[in-house]
Amino acid sequence: MRDAAEKLEATFLAEMLKSAGFWKTSETFGGGAGEDQFASFLVQAQAEQMVKAGGIGLAEQIFNALKGDSNGSS
């Protein structure tokens, strides 16, 4: 369950990064369709690293909700 909660947090963070414009390419590698397509993989990898570094606490809250812990402690 914790793994699923962490994946959900990473997906949420990736969407937040995209909304903030982090997915937009600056033609660093020459631009083009390929760079645009692979930019989403970079954003997802960044979000996953954020979760591994502690994230924003969303995964813990989701995990506690899934296991039925009403007071939020583990």
TITIKOL-770606 format. One record per atom (N, C-alpha, C, O): y negated, z negated, x. Coordinates in pm, whole numbers, plus 50000, padded with zeros to 5 digits. Layout:
BEGIN
YZX ...
//
This chain:
BEGIN
501195000050082 500005000050000 498745000050087 497745006450052 498794992950198 497614992450285 497295006350340 496125010150349 498315013850376 498095027350428 497415036150323 496495043650354 497875035150199 497255042850091 495805038750070 494945047250046 495525025850079 494165020850063 493265025950176 492105029450153 493805026250298 493025031250411 492765046150399 491685050950434 493755053650349 493545067950329 492485070550223 491675079850236 492475062450119 491475063850015 490085060650069 489115067650038 489975050150150 488685046950211 488225058250303 487045061750303 489135063950381 488775075050470 488295087050390 487335093650429 488935089850279 488515100950194 487135098350136 486295107250131 486905086050093 485605082150040 484525083850147 483465089450121 484805078750269 483835079750377 483565094350415 482435097950445 484605102650414 484425116850445 483495123350344 482635131350380 483675120050218 482785125550115 481355120650134 480415128150112 481195108250174 479855102850198 479215109950318 478025113150316 479995112350422 479475119450539 479075133750502 478045138750546 479895140250420 479555153750375 478275153650294 477425162350311 478135143950205 476935142950122 475695140450207 474585144750173 475885133450319 474765130550409 474445142450499 473465142150573 475275152950493 475005164950570 475695165650705 475385174550784 476615156450734 477295156650863 478245168450878 478655171550990 478605174850770 479535186150778 478825199050814 479475208650854 477505199450802 476765211750830 476815214850978 476525206351062 477185226951008 477295230951148 475935235251199 475095240251124 475735233351327 474475237251389 474675249251480 473865251951569 475755256351457 476115267951539 476315264051685 476065272051775 476765251751708 477025246851842 478075255451913 477975258152032 479075259551837 480155267351894 480065281951854 481075289151855 478895286451818 478725300551783 478645302951634 478375314251591 478875292751553 478765294251408 479895302451350 480965303751410 479645307851234 480635316351169 481505308851071 481435296551058 482325316551003 483195311050898 484205301150955 484515291050892 484725303851072 485725294951131 485175281051157 485845271051131 483965280551208 483365267551236 483125259851106 483365247851100 482665266751004 482445260350875 483745254850817 483765243950761 484835262350832 486115258050777 486665245950851 487235237050788 486495245550981 487065234451059 486155222251063 486595211551106 484905223651019 483985212251017 484515201250925 484325189450953 485165205050816 485705194850724 486805186550792 486945174650762 487565192750881 488595185250955 487945175051048 488445163951064 486835178951109 486105169951198 485565158051120 485685146551164 484965160651005 484425149850922 485545140450879 485365128250881 486695145850839 487825137450798 488305128850915 488605117050897 488395134751035 488825127251153 487825116151185 488225105151223 486545119051171 485525108751195 485675097351095 485575085651132 485905100650970 486075090450866 487315081950894 487275069750876 488405088050938 489625080650969 489385071051085 489895059851085 488605075251185 488285066451297 487395054951253 487515043751303 486505057651159 485665046951105 486515036251038 486265024351055 487525040550963 488425031050896 489205023050999 489355010950984 489695029651105 490435022551210 489565012151279 490065001951326 488265014851286 487325005651351 486854994551257 486024986251296 487364994351135 486994983751041 486414988950912 486404981850811 485925001150915 485415007350793 484314999350726 483534992450792 484255000450595 483234993450518 483854982750429 483174976950344 485134980050448 485814969750371 486414974450240 487004966550166 486274987150212 486784992550086 488314992150082 488894988749979 488954995350192 490424995550196 490984981650165 491984980450094 490354971450218 490824957750193 490704954150046 491604948049989 489594957949985 489394955249843 490414962749757 490964957249662 490654975349792 491644983349718 493034977349735 493784976049639 493374973649859 494684967749886 494874954949804 495924953049742 493864946349803 493964933849726 494104936649577 494834929649507 493414946649528 493514950249386 494914955549354 495474952449249 495474963449444 496814969049421 497894958349423 498854959149347 497744948449509 498774938149516 498554927049414 499364917849402 497434928049339 497194918449232 496564905649276 496674895549206 495894905549391 495224893649442 493854892549378 492944900149411 493684883249287 492444882249211 491294875949289 490134878149255 491594868149393 490494861549466 490054869349589 489104865249656 490704880449621 490264889049731 490684884649868 490274890849966 491474874149883 491924869950015 493314875350042 494074878349950 493634876650173 494954882150205 495934871750246 497084874850276 
//
